[in-house]
Amino acid sequence: MSFDIFPPLEIPETLAAGPGPGNTDARVLQAFARAGVADHMQGDVLRGMIECKQMLREIWGTRNTYTFAVAGTGWSALDTMFAAVMPGDKVVAFNNGTFSGIDTLTLRIKAATSAEHAANPQDPQAASVVVIDVPHGTSVTEEMVEAALTEHKPKWAFMAHWETGSGRINDLRGFSDACERHGAMGLIDAVSSLGVEDFSIDEFPGIAGWASCPQKGLCCLPLTYAPVSFTDSYIDSLKTSGAYTYVHNPLFEARHWGIVEGQDVEKGTYHRTHSGYAVAAFHESLRLTLQEGLAARAAAYRKHEAALRDAVAAMGCDVTSNMTSLVVLNLPGDLAGREMELVQNCRAAGFGIWPTLSQPVQVRIGILNQLTEAAIRDIVARFADAMRDMGATLDQPLIEATLDKHYAEAIAAQ
């Protein structure tokens, strides 16, 4: 049997304007491309990992020794964090969107008994896990957390900090305070908030475990390194219970980053093969984050999201999100129900916006690594053109005036 060799794969540039990944910063791509071919235990690769570990502690705002990064995507970090949850552990988990919903499935898989797995292998209904379903487009509040922890008294409590499925920020302070009051160990999905919002995790003592990703707020490449951070109480629990995993065992992962028995050591022990290319890219993304400063970057996100929000409102759209890196909206009445069609048209034109992945279908427009006036004006122009192509009549002078006002006020405030 003969087989024709495919031509080289050429992928054109697109504008990644969804919930993530964002377009990778050029400096990160350069760091990836210029890395030499090196053994994964070569001295500079190991030095880069040590420096990444130290930079991550600064970015997370923590003294947690067990702060490192997991090879893979945000799901890899989350799976590592959830590794400490054992069959039969009592868990309360809050679901207010697609991704926190998948997180709750992961927790049910981790906490399910053998019998519960056998009864429903792909969707085990773990009796020890209570999932609090919060209506779409609604944030998790301290009152919700307090009520659930009072009633169920779990060992673990889980929440997404920023839920990109619905574009909602959940109450991190309220969640931490409730966990502290009730002696629950909080677990947080910070996949969409790290590197976008200015917060320090040591200010939230009710939370024992944190997991994020490489390709959103940190603007690194997907499939590189996903940050995690664990308190001593989390590590003590893990040492007592063990974990049913090798690859994503936090203790084993930490050893490769030179963290052994709660101490930084000179050299890690073998756990997985690391890529010098990935280490170089991740190292540069962390350097970028620290050079820009979290406070300055968070302020830039707030400024540009406000401009985008008001511009799409001037097109007749109804914004239902409260994140600063993502706008989630309903189309105006004459286009209502055609959200998926509009998204597909945009993607075909190299403008990568997204629908929500759960009902009701909405449109998601993100600004990850698009923190300039020119980038926002480009996103607004492309979205307006897509609406016009579907028959919408828009007030272009009003849209332009909305953007002009925002950026004039921003300049005046500097």
Contacts in CASP RR format, 6 or more apart in sequence:
PFRMAT RR
TARGET T0000
AUTHOR 0000-0000-0000
METHOD contacts of the structure
MODEL  1
MSFDIFPPLEIPETLAAGPGPGNTDARVLQAFARAGVADHMQGDVLRGMI
ECKQMLREIWGTRNTYTFAVAGTGWSALDTMFAAVMPGDKVVAFNNGTFS
GIDTLTLRIKAATSAEHAANPQDPQAASVVVIDVPHGTSVTEEMVEAALT
EHKPKWAFMAHWETGSGRINDLRGFSDACERHGAMGLIDAVSSLGVEDFS
IDEFPGIAGWASCPQKGLCCLPLTYAPVSFTDSYIDSLKTSGAYTYVHNP
LFEARHWGIVEGQDVEKGTYHRTHSGYAVAAFHESLRLTLQEGLAARAAA
YRKHEAALRDAVAAMGCDVTSNMTSLVVLNLPGDLAGREMELVQNCRAAG
FGIWPTLSQPVQVRIGILNQLTEAAIRDIVARFADAMRDMGATLDQPLIE
ATLDKHYAEAIAAQ
12 350 0 8 1.000
14 347 0 8 1.000
14 350 0 8 1.000
14 351 0 8 1.000
14 352 0 8 1.000
15 23 0 8 1.000
15 350 0 8 1.000
15 351 0 8 1.000
15 352 0 8 1.000
15 370 0 8 1.000
15 378 0 8 1.000
15 379 0 8 1.000
15 382 0 8 1.000
16 22 0 8 1.000
16 23 0 8 1.000
16 352 0 8 1.000
16 368 0 8 1.000
17 351 0 8 1.000
17 352 0 8 1.000
17 353 0 8 1.000
17 365 0 8 1.000
17 366 0 8 1.000
17 367 0 8 1.000
17 370 0 8 1.000
17 379 0 8 1.000
17 382 0 8 1.000
18 326 0 8 1.000
18 352 0 8 1.000
18 353 0 8 1.000
18 354 0 8 1.000
18 364 0 8 1.000
18 365 0 8 1.000
18 366 0 8 1.000
18 368 0 8 1.000
19 164 0 8 1.000
19 165 0 8 1.000
19 167 0 8 1.000
19 192 0 8 1.000
19 216 0 8 1.000
19 325 0 8 1.000
19 326 0 8 1.000
19 354 0 8 1.000
19 364 0 8 1.000
19 366 0 8 1.000
20 164 0 8 1.000
20 192 0 8 1.000
20 215 0 8 1.000
20 216 0 8 1.000
20 366 0 8 1.000
20 368 0 8 1.000
21 215 0 8 1.000
21 216 0 8 1.000
21 222 0 8 1.000
21 368 0 8 1.000
22 215 0 8 1.000
22 216 0 8 1.000
22 219 0 8 1.000
22 368 0 8 1.000
22 369 0 8 1.000
23 219 0 8 1.000
23 368 0 8 1.000
23 369 0 8 1.000
23 370 0 8 1.000
24 215 0 8 1.000
24 219 0 8 1.000
24 220 0 8 1.000
24 221 0 8 1.000
24 369 0 8 1.000
25 219 0 8 1.000
25 284 0 8 1.000
25 285 0 8 1.000
25 288 0 8 1.000
25 369 0 8 1.000
27 284 0 8 1.000
27 288 0 8 1.000
28 219 0 8 1.000
28 220 0 8 1.000
28 221 0 8 1.000
28 281 0 8 1.000
28 284 0 8 1.000
28 285 0 8 1.000
28 288 0 8 1.000
29 221 0 8 1.000
29 281 0 8 1.000
30 284 0 8 1.000
31 280 0 8 1.000
31 281 0 8 1.000
31 283 0 8 1.000
31 284 0 8 1.000
32 221 0 8 1.000
32 277 0 8 1.000
32 278 0 8 1.000
32 280 0 8 1.000
32 281 0 8 1.000
34 280 0 8 1.000
35 276 0 8 1.000
35 277 0 8 1.000
35 279 0 8 1.000
35 280 0 8 1.000
35 281 0 8 1.000
36 276 0 8 1.000
38 44 0 8 1.000
38 45 0 8 1.000
38 276 0 8 1.000
39 45 0 8 1.000
40 273 0 8 1.000
40 274 0 8 1.000
40 275 0 8 1.000
40 276 0 8 1.000
41 270 0 8 1.000
42 276 0 8 1.000
45 274 0 8 1.000
45 276 0 8 1.000
45 279 0 8 1.000
46 267 0 8 1.000
46 268 0 8 1.000
48 279 0 8 1.000
48 280 0 8 1.000
48 283 0 8 1.000
49 256 0 8 1.000
49 257 0 8 1.000
49 258 0 8 1.000
49 274 0 8 1.000
49 279 0 8 1.000
50 257 0 8 1.000
50 258 0 8 1.000
51 283 0 8 1.000
52 68 0 8 1.000
52 69 0 8 1.000
52 225 0 8 1.000
52 279 0 8 1.000
52 282 0 8 1.000
52 283 0 8 1.000
52 286 0 8 1.000
53 67 0 8 1.000
53 68 0 8 1.000
53 69 0 8 1.000
53 257 0 8 1.000
53 258 0 8 1.000
53 259 0 8 1.000
53 264 0 8 1.000
55 283 0 8 1.000
55 286 0 8 1.000
55 287 0 8 1.000
55 289 0 8 1.000
55 290 0 8 1.000
56 67 0 8 1.000
56 68 0 8 1.000
56 69 0 8 1.000
56 227 0 8 1.000
56 229 0 8 1.000
56 286 0 8 1.000
57 63 0 8 1.000
57 64 0 8 1.000
57 67 0 8 1.000
57 229 0 8 1.000
58 290 0 8 1.000
59 194 0 8 1.000
59 195 0 8 1.000
59 218 0 8 1.000
59 227 0 8 1.000
59 286 0 8 1.000
59 289 0 8 1.000
59 290 0 8 1.000
59 294 0 8 1.000
60 67 0 8 1.000
60 194 0 8 1.000
60 200 0 8 1.000
60 201 0 8 1.000
60 210 0 8 1.000
60 227 0 8 1.000
60 229 0 8 1.000
61 200 0 8 1.000
61 201 0 8 1.000
61 202 0 8 1.000
62 200 0 8 1.000
62 201 0 8 1.000
62 202 0 8 1.000
62 229 0 8 1.000
63 202 0 8 1.000
64 201 0 8 1.000
64 202 0 8 1.000
64 229 0 8 1.000
64 230 0 8 1.000
64 231 0 8 1.000
64 232 0 8 1.000
65 232 0 8 1.000
65 259 0 8 1.000
65 262 0 8 1.000
65 263 0 8 1.000
65 264 0 8 1.000
66 228 0 8 1.000
66 229 0 8 1.000
66 230 0 8 1.000
66 231 0 8 1.000
66 232 0 8 1.000
66 234 0 8 1.000
66 235 0 8 1.000
66 250 0 8 1.000
66 254 0 8 1.000
66 259 0 8 1.000
66 262 0 8 1.000
67 227 0 8 1.000
67 228 0 8 1.000
67 229 0 8 1.000
67 230 0 8 1.000
68 227 0 8 1.000
68 228 0 8 1.000
68 253 0 8 1.000
68 254 0 8 1.000
68 257 0 8 1.000
68 259 0 8 1.000
69 77 0 8 1.000
69 214 0 8 1.000
69 225 0 8 1.000
69 226 0 8 1.000
69 227 0 8 1.000
69 228 0 8 1.000
69 257 0 8 1.000
69 282 0 8 1.000
70 76 0 8 1.000
70 77 0 8 1.000
70 80 0 8 1.000
70 225 0 8 1.000
70 226 0 8 1.000
70 227 0 8 1.000
70 228 0 8 1.000
70 248 0 8 1.000
70 253 0 8 1.000
71 224 0 8 1.000
71 225 0 8 1.000
71 226 0 8 1.000
71 272 0 8 1.000
71 274 0 8 1.000
71 278 0 8 1.000
72 214 0 8 1.000
72 223 0 8 1.000
72 224 0 8 1.000
72 225 0 8 1.000
72 226 0 8 1.000
73 213 0 8 1.000
73 214 0 8 1.000
73 215 0 8 1.000
73 222 0 8 1.000
73 223 0 8 1.000
73 226 0 8 1.000
74 191 0 8 1.000
74 211 0 8 1.000
74 212 0 8 1.000
74 213 0 8 1.000
74 214 0 8 1.000
74 226 0 8 1.000
76 226 0 8 1.000
76 248 0 8 1.000
77 191 0 8 1.000
77 211 0 8 1.000
77 212 0 8 1.000
77 213 0 8 1.000
77 226 0 8 1.000
77 227 0 8 1.000
77 228 0 8 1.000
78 103 0 8 1.000
78 106 0 8 1.000
78 189 0 8 1.000
78 191 0 8 1.000
78 211 0 8 1.000
79 106 0 8 1.000
79 245 0 8 1.000
79 248 0 8 1.000
80 211 0 8 1.000
80 228 0 8 1.000
80 248 0 8 1.000
80 249 0 8 1.000
80 250 0 8 1.000
80 253 0 8 1.000
81 187 0 8 1.000
81 209 0 8 1.000
81 210 0 8 1.000
81 211 0 8 1.000
81 228 0 8 1.000
81 230 0 8 1.000
81 250 0 8 1.000
82 103 0 8 1.000
82 106 0 8 1.000
82 107 0 8 1.000
82 110 0 8 1.000
82 187 0 8 1.000
83 110 0 8 1.000
83 238 0 8 1.000
83 243 0 8 1.000
83 244 0 8 1.000
83 245 0 8 1.000
83 248 0 8 1.000
83 249 0 8 1.000
83 250 0 8 1.000
84 234 0 8 1.000
84 237 0 8 1.000
84 238 0 8 1.000
84 241 0 8 1.000
84 242 0 8 1.000
84 243 0 8 1.000
84 250 0 8 1.000
85 91 0 8 1.000
85 107 0 8 1.000
85 110 0 8 1.000
85 111 0 8 1.000
85 156 0 8 1.000
86 110 0 8 1.000
86 111 0 8 1.000
86 241 0 8 1.000
86 242 0 8 1.000
86 243 0 8 1.000
86 244 0 8 1.000
87 110 0 8 1.000
87 111 0 8 1.000
87 112 0 8 1.000
87 113 0 8 1.000
87 114 0 8 1.000
87 126 0 8 1.000
88 111 0 8 1.000
88 112 0 8 1.000
88 113 0 8 1.000
88 126 0 8 1.000
88 127 0 8 1.000
88 128 0 8 1.000
89 110 0 8 1.000
89 111 0 8 1.000
89 128 0 8 1.000
89 154 0 8 1.000
89 155 0 8 1.000
89 156 0 8 1.000
90 128 0 8 1.000
90 129 0 8 1.000
90 130 0 8 1.000
90 152 0 8 1.000
90 153 0 8 1.000
90 154 0 8 1.000
90 155 0 8 1.000
90 156 0 8 1.000
91 107 0 8 1.000
91 111 0 8 1.000
91 126 0 8 1.000
91 128 0 8 1.000
91 129 0 8 1.000
91 130 0 8 1.000
91 154 0 8 1.000
91 155 0 8 1.000
91 156 0 8 1.000
91 157 0 8 1.000
91 158 0 8 1.000
92 129 0 8 1.000
92 130 0 8 1.000
92 132 0 8 1.000
92 148 0 8 1.000
92 149 0 8 1.000
92 152 0 8 1.000
92 154 0 8 1.000
92 156 0 8 1.000
92 157 0 8 1.000
92 158 0 8 1.000
92 184 0 8 1.000
93 100 0 8 1.000
93 103 0 8 1.000
93 104 0 8 1.000
93 107 0 8 1.000
93 129 0 8 1.000
93 130 0 8 1.000
93 131 0 8 1.000
93 132 0 8 1.000
93 157 0 8 1.000
93 158 0 8 1.000
93 159 0 8 1.000
94 100 0 8 1.000
94 131 0 8 1.000
94 132 0 8 1.000
94 134 0 8 1.000
94 140 0 8 1.000
94 144 0 8 1.000
94 145 0 8 1.000
94 148 0 8 1.000
94 158 0 8 1.000
94 159 0 8 1.000
94 160 0 8 1.000
94 170 0 8 1.000
95 101 0 8 1.000
95 103 0 8 1.000
95 104 0 8 1.000
95 131 0 8 1.000
95 132 0 8 1.000
95 133 0 8 1.000
95 134 0 8 1.000
96 133 0 8 1.000
96 134 0 8 1.000
96 135 0 8 1.000
96 136 0 8 1.000
96 137 0 8 1.000
96 138 0 8 1.000
96 139 0 8 1.000
96 140 0 8 1.000
96 160 0 8 1.000
96 163 0 8 1.000
96 166 0 8 1.000
96 168 0 8 1.000
96 170 0 8 1.000
97 136 0 8 1.000
97 160 0 8 1.000
97 163 0 8 1.000
97 165 0 8 1.000
97 166 0 8 1.000
97 168 0 8 1.000
97 358 0 8 1.000
98 163 0 8 1.000
98 164 0 8 1.000
98 165 0 8 1.000
98 166 0 8 1.000
98 356 0 8 1.000
98 357 0 8 1.000
98 358 0 8 1.000
99 160 0 8 1.000
99 163 0 8 1.000
99 164 0 8 1.000
99 165 0 8 1.000
99 189 0 8 1.000
99 191 0 8 1.000
100 159 0 8 1.000
100 160 0 8 1.000
100 163 0 8 1.000
100 189 0 8 1.000
101 131 0 8 1.000
103 158 0 8 1.000
103 160 0 8 1.000
103 189 0 8 1.000
104 129 0 8 1.000
104 131 0 8 1.000
104 158 0 8 1.000
105 123 0 8 1.000
107 126 0 8 1.000
107 129 0 8 1.000
107 156 0 8 1.000
107 158 0 8 1.000
108 123 0 8 1.000
108 124 0 8 1.000
108 125 0 8 1.000
108 126 0 8 1.000
108 129 0 8 1.000
108 131 0 8 1.000
109 117 0 8 1.000
109 124 0 8 1.000
109 126 0 8 1.000
111 126 0 8 1.000
111 128 0 8 1.000
111 129 0 8 1.000
112 124 0 8 1.000
112 125 0 8 1.000
112 126 0 8 1.000
112 129 0 8 1.000
113 126 0 8 1.000
116 124 0 8 1.000
116 125 0 8 1.000
116 126 0 8 1.000
116 127 0 8 1.000
117 124 0 8 1.000
119 125 0 8 1.000
130 148 0 8 1.000
130 152 0 8 1.000
130 154 0 8 1.000
132 140 0 8 1.000
132 144 0 8 1.000
132 148 0 8 1.000
134 140 0 8 1.000
134 144 0 8 1.000
136 166 0 8 1.000
136 358 0 8 1.000
136 359 0 8 1.000
136 360 0 8 1.000
137 166 0 8 1.000
137 167 0 8 1.000
137 168 0 8 1.000
137 320 0 8 1.000
137 321 0 8 1.000
137 328 0 8 1.000
138 166 0 8 1.000
138 168 0 8 1.000
139 168 0 8 1.000
139 169 0 8 1.000
139 170 0 8 1.000
139 171 0 8 1.000
139 322 0 8 1.000
140 159 0 8 1.000
140 168 0 8 1.000
140 170 0 8 1.000
140 171 0 8 1.000
140 175 0 8 1.000
141 170 0 8 1.000
141 171 0 8 1.000
141 174 0 8 1.000
142 171 0 8 1.000
142 173 0 8 1.000
142 174 0 8 1.000
142 175 0 8 1.000
142 177 0 8 1.000
142 178 0 8 1.000
145 157 0 8 1.000
145 159 0 8 1.000
145 171 0 8 1.000
145 174 0 8 1.000
145 175 0 8 1.000
145 178 0 8 1.000
145 179 0 8 1.000
146 178 0 8 1.000
146 181 0 8 1.000
148 157 0 8 1.000
149 157 0 8 1.000
149 178 0 8 1.000
149 179 0 8 1.000
149 181 0 8 1.000
149 182 0 8 1.000
149 184 0 8 1.000
150 182 0 8 1.000
153 182 0 8 1.000
153 184 0 8 1.000
154 184 0 8 1.000
155 184 0 8 1.000
155 185 0 8 1.000
156 184 0 8 1.000
156 185 0 8 1.000
156 186 0 8 1.000
156 187 0 8 1.000
157 175 0 8 1.000
157 178 0 8 1.000
157 179 0 8 1.000
157 184 0 8 1.000
157 185 0 8 1.000
157 186 0 8 1.000
157 187 0 8 1.000
158 186 0 8 1.000
158 187 0 8 1.000
158 188 0 8 1.000
158 189 0 8 1.000
159 170 0 8 1.000
159 172 0 8 1.000
159 175 0 8 1.000
159 186 0 8 1.000
159 187 0 8 1.000
159 188 0 8 1.000
159 189 0 8 1.000
160 170 0 8 1.000
160 188 0 8 1.000
160 189 0 8 1.000
160 191 0 8 1.000
160 192 0 8 1.000
161 169 0 8 1.000
161 170 0 8 1.000
161 172 0 8 1.000
161 188 0 8 1.000
161 189 0 8 1.000
161 190 0 8 1.000
161 192 0 8 1.000
161 193 0 8 1.000
161 197 0 8 1.000
162 168 0 8 1.000
162 169 0 8 1.000
162 170 0 8 1.000
162 190 0 8 1.000
162 191 0 8 1.000
162 192 0 8 1.000
162 193 0 8 1.000
162 196 0 8 1.000
162 197 0 8 1.000
162 323 0 8 1.000
162 325 0 8 1.000
163 169 0 8 1.000
163 170 0 8 1.000
163 192 0 8 1.000
164 191 0 8 1.000
164 192 0 8 1.000
164 323 0 8 1.000
164 326 0 8 1.000
164 364 0 8 1.000
165 328 0 8 1.000
165 356 0 8 1.000
165 357 0 8 1.000
165 358 0 8 1.000
165 364 0 8 1.000
166 320 0 8 1.000
166 321 0 8 1.000
166 328 0 8 1.000
166 356 0 8 1.000
166 358 0 8 1.000
167 320 0 8 1.000
167 321 0 8 1.000
167 322 0 8 1.000
167 323 0 8 1.000
167 326 0 8 1.000
167 328 0 8 1.000
167 364 0 8 1.000
168 321 0 8 1.000
168 322 0 8 1.000
168 323 0 8 1.000
169 193 0 8 1.000
169 322 0 8 1.000
169 323 0 8 1.000
172 188 0 8 1.000
172 199 0 8 1.000
172 204 0 8 1.000
172 207 0 8 1.000
173 204 0 8 1.000
175 186 0 8 1.000
175 188 0 8 1.000
175 204 0 8 1.000
175 207 0 8 1.000
176 186 0 8 1.000
176 204 0 8 1.000
176 205 0 8 1.000
176 206 0 8 1.000
176 207 0 8 1.000
177 206 0 8 1.000
178 184 0 8 1.000
179 185 0 8 1.000
179 186 0 8 1.000
179 206 0 8 1.000
179 207 0 8 1.000
180 205 0 8 1.000
180 206 0 8 1.000
183 206 0 8 1.000
184 206 0 8 1.000
185 206 0 8 1.000
185 207 0 8 1.000
185 208 0 8 1.000
185 209 0 8 1.000
185 233 0 8 1.000
185 234 0 8 1.000
185 237 0 8 1.000
186 206 0 8 1.000
186 207 0 8 1.000
186 208 0 8 1.000
186 209 0 8 1.000
187 207 0 8 1.000
187 208 0 8 1.000
187 209 0 8 1.000
187 210 0 8 1.000
187 211 0 8 1.000
188 207 0 8 1.000
188 209 0 8 1.000
188 210 0 8 1.000
188 211 0 8 1.000
189 211 0 8 1.000
190 210 0 8 1.000
190 211 0 8 1.000
190 212 0 8 1.000
191 211 0 8 1.000
191 212 0 8 1.000
191 213 0 8 1.000
191 216 0 8 1.000
192 213 0 8 1.000
192 216 0 8 1.000
192 217 0 8 1.000
192 323 0 8 1.000
192 325 0 8 1.000
192 326 0 8 1.000
193 199 0 8 1.000
193 212 0 8 1.000
194 212 0 8 1.000
194 213 0 8 1.000
194 216 0 8 1.000
194 217 0 8 1.000
194 218 0 8 1.000
194 227 0 8 1.000
195 216 0 8 1.000
195 217 0 8 1.000
195 218 0 8 1.000
195 289 0 8 1.000
195 294 0 8 1.000
195 297 0 8 1.000
195 298 0 8 1.000
196 216 0 8 1.000
196 217 0 8 1.000
196 297 0 8 1.000
196 298 0 8 1.000
196 301 0 8 1.000
196 324 0 8 1.000
196 325 0 8 1.000
196 368 0 8 1.000
197 294 0 8 1.000
197 298 0 8 1.000
197 301 0 8 1.000
197 324 0 8 1.000
198 294 0 8 1.000
198 295 0 8 1.000
198 297 0 8 1.000
198 298 0 8 1.000
201 207 0 8 1.000
201 210 0 8 1.000
201 229 0 8 1.000
207 231 0 8 1.000
208 230 0 8 1.000
208 231 0 8 1.000
208 233 0 8 1.000
208 234 0 8 1.000
208 237 0 8 1.000
209 228 0 8 1.000
209 229 0 8 1.000
209 230 0 8 1.000
209 231 0 8 1.000
209 234 0 8 1.000
210 227 0 8 1.000
210 228 0 8 1.000
210 229 0 8 1.000
210 230 0 8 1.000
211 226 0 8 1.000
211 227 0 8 1.000
211 228 0 8 1.000
212 218 0 8 1.000
212 226 0 8 1.000
212 227 0 8 1.000
212 228 0 8 1.000
213 226 0 8 1.000
213 227 0 8 1.000
214 220 0 8 1.000
214 221 0 8 1.000
214 222 0 8 1.000
214 223 0 8 1.000
214 224 0 8 1.000
214 225 0 8 1.000
214 226 0 8 1.000
214 227 0 8 1.000
214 282 0 8 1.000
214 285 0 8 1.000
215 221 0 8 1.000
215 222 0 8 1.000
215 224 0 8 1.000
216 325 0 8 1.000
216 368 0 8 1.000
217 289 0 8 1.000
217 325 0 8 1.000
217 368 0 8 1.000
217 369 0 8 1.000
218 227 0 8 1.000
218 285 0 8 1.000
218 286 0 8 1.000
218 289 0 8 1.000
219 285 0 8 1.000
219 288 0 8 1.000
219 289 0 8 1.000
219 368 0 8 1.000
219 369 0 8 1.000
220 281 0 8 1.000
220 282 0 8 1.000
220 284 0 8 1.000
220 285 0 8 1.000
221 278 0 8 1.000
221 281 0 8 1.000
223 278 0 8 1.000
224 275 0 8 1.000
224 278 0 8 1.000
224 281 0 8 1.000
224 282 0 8 1.000
225 278 0 8 1.000
225 279 0 8 1.000
225 282 0 8 1.000
228 250 0 8 1.000
228 253 0 8 1.000
230 238 0 8 1.000
230 250 0 8 1.000
232 262 0 8 1.000
234 250 0 8 1.000
235 250 0 8 1.000
235 251 0 8 1.000
235 262 0 8 1.000
238 250 0 8 1.000
238 251 0 8 1.000
239 251 0 8 1.000
242 249 0 8 1.000
243 249 0 8 1.000
243 250 0 8 1.000
243 251 0 8 1.000
246 252 0 8 1.000
247 272 0 8 1.000
252 271 0 8 1.000
253 271 0 8 1.000
254 260 0 8 1.000
255 268 0 8 1.000
255 269 0 8 1.000
255 271 0 8 1.000
256 268 0 8 1.000
256 269 0 8 1.000
256 270 0 8 1.000
256 271 0 8 1.000
256 272 0 8 1.000
256 274 0 8 1.000
257 268 0 8 1.000
258 264 0 8 1.000
258 265 0 8 1.000
258 266 0 8 1.000
258 267 0 8 1.000
258 268 0 8 1.000
258 269 0 8 1.000
259 265 0 8 1.000
260 268 0 8 1.000
260 269 0 8 1.000
289 297 0 8 1.000
297 371 0 8 1.000
298 324 0 8 1.000
300 371 0 8 1.000
301 324 0 8 1.000
301 325 0 8 1.000
301 367 0 8 1.000
301 371 0 8 1.000
302 324 0 8 1.000
303 406 0 8 1.000
303 410 0 8 1.000
304 367 0 8 1.000
304 370 0 8 1.000
304 371 0 8 1.000
304 372 0 8 1.000
304 373 0 8 1.000
304 375 0 8 1.000
304 376 0 8 1.000
305 323 0 8 1.000
305 324 0 8 1.000
305 325 0 8 1.000
305 326 0 8 1.000
305 327 0 8 1.000
305 367 0 8 1.000
306 406 0 8 1.000
307 373 0 8 1.000
307 376 0 8 1.000
307 402 0 8 1.000
307 403 0 8 1.000
307 406 0 8 1.000
307 407 0 8 1.000
308 327 0 8 1.000
308 365 0 8 1.000
308 366 0 8 1.000
308 367 0 8 1.000
308 376 0 8 1.000
308 379 0 8 1.000
308 380 0 8 1.000
309 319 0 8 1.000
309 327 0 8 1.000
310 402 0 8 1.000
310 406 0 8 1.000
311 376 0 8 1.000
311 380 0 8 1.000
311 399 0 8 1.000
311 402 0 8 1.000
311 403 0 8 1.000
312 319 0 8 1.000
312 327 0 8 1.000
312 329 0 8 1.000
312 365 0 8 1.000
312 380 0 8 1.000
312 383 0 8 1.000
313 319 0 8 1.000
313 402 0 8 1.000
314 395 0 8 1.000
314 398 0 8 1.000
314 399 0 8 1.000
314 402 0 8 1.000
315 332 0 8 1.000
315 383 0 8 1.000
315 384 0 8 1.000
315 387 0 8 1.000
315 392 0 8 1.000
315 394 0 8 1.000
315 399 0 8 1.000
316 332 0 8 1.000
317 329 0 8 1.000
317 330 0 8 1.000
317 331 0 8 1.000
317 332 0 8 1.000
317 363 0 8 1.000
318 329 0 8 1.000
318 330 0 8 1.000
318 332 0 8 1.000
319 327 0 8 1.000
319 328 0 8 1.000
319 329 0 8 1.000
320 328 0 8 1.000
320 329 0 8 1.000
320 330 0 8 1.000
320 362 0 8 1.000
321 327 0 8 1.000
321 328 0 8 1.000
321 329 0 8 1.000
325 366 0 8 1.000
325 367 0 8 1.000
325 368 0 8 1.000
326 364 0 8 1.000
326 365 0 8 1.000
326 366 0 8 1.000
326 367 0 8 1.000
327 364 0 8 1.000
327 365 0 8 1.000
327 366 0 8 1.000
327 367 0 8 1.000
328 356 0 8 1.000
328 362 0 8 1.000
328 363 0 8 1.000
328 364 0 8 1.000
329 362 0 8 1.000
329 363 0 8 1.000
329 365 0 8 1.000
330 336 0 8 1.000
330 339 0 8 1.000
330 360 0 8 1.000
330 362 0 8 1.000
330 363 0 8 1.000
331 337 0 8 1.000
331 338 0 8 1.000
331 339 0 8 1.000
331 342 0 8 1.000
331 363 0 8 1.000
331 387 0 8 1.000
332 392 0 8 1.000
334 391 0 8 1.000
334 392 0 8 1.000
335 342 0 8 1.000
335 387 0 8 1.000
335 390 0 8 1.000
335 391 0 8 1.000
335 392 0 8 1.000
337 361 0 8 1.000
338 390 0 8 1.000
339 355 0 8 1.000
339 361 0 8 1.000
339 362 0 8 1.000
339 363 0 8 1.000
340 355 0 8 1.000
340 361 0 8 1.000
341 390 0 8 1.000
342 363 0 8 1.000
342 386 0 8 1.000
342 387 0 8 1.000
342 390 0 8 1.000
343 353 0 8 1.000
343 354 0 8 1.000
343 355 0 8 1.000
343 363 0 8 1.000
345 386 0 8 1.000
345 389 0 8 1.000
345 390 0 8 1.000
346 352 0 8 1.000
346 353 0 8 1.000
346 382 0 8 1.000
346 383 0 8 1.000
346 386 0 8 1.000
347 353 0 8 1.000
349 382 0 8 1.000
349 386 0 8 1.000
351 379 0 8 1.000
351 382 0 8 1.000
351 383 0 8 1.000
351 386 0 8 1.000
353 363 0 8 1.000
353 364 0 8 1.000
353 365 0 8 1.000
353 366 0 8 1.000
353 383 0 8 1.000
354 363 0 8 1.000
354 364 0 8 1.000
355 361 0 8 1.000
355 362 0 8 1.000
355 363 0 8 1.000
355 364 0 8 1.000
356 362 0 8 1.000
356 363 0 8 1.000
356 364 0 8 1.000
365 379 0 8 1.000
365 383 0 8 1.000
366 379 0 8 1.000
367 375 0 8 1.000
367 376 0 8 1.000
367 379 0 8 1.000
370 376 0 8 1.000
370 379 0 8 1.000
373 403 0 8 1.000
373 407 0 8 1.000
376 403 0 8 1.000
377 403 0 8 1.000
380 399 0 8 1.000
380 403 0 8 1.000
384 394 0 8 1.000
384 396 0 8 1.000
384 399 0 8 1.000
387 394 0 8 1.000
388 394 0 8 1.000
END
